[in-house]
Amino acid sequence: MKIGIIGPSKVNDKEKITEVAKIIANSGHEIIIVPHKKSSSEFFGQEYIKYGGKKVYSIVPLEDTE
């Protein structure tokens, strides 16, 4: 299963994000994120990989200027 991760741009609660990333990584599911720099989704993806996550898909808009 692929799970889409969305959230606020600012990383507010690293402990909770890490906890959920670890649970999903251990479940064997893959994730889909929009990897904005220094965002909660980027941090989630990094934590997911750190805990053995299977696969991260990144979605980037073609006309993104950021």
Secondary structure, 3 states (H helix, E strand, C coil): CEEECCCCCCCCCHHHHHHHHHHHHHHCCEEEECCCCCCHHHHHHHHHHHCCCCCEEECCCCCCCC
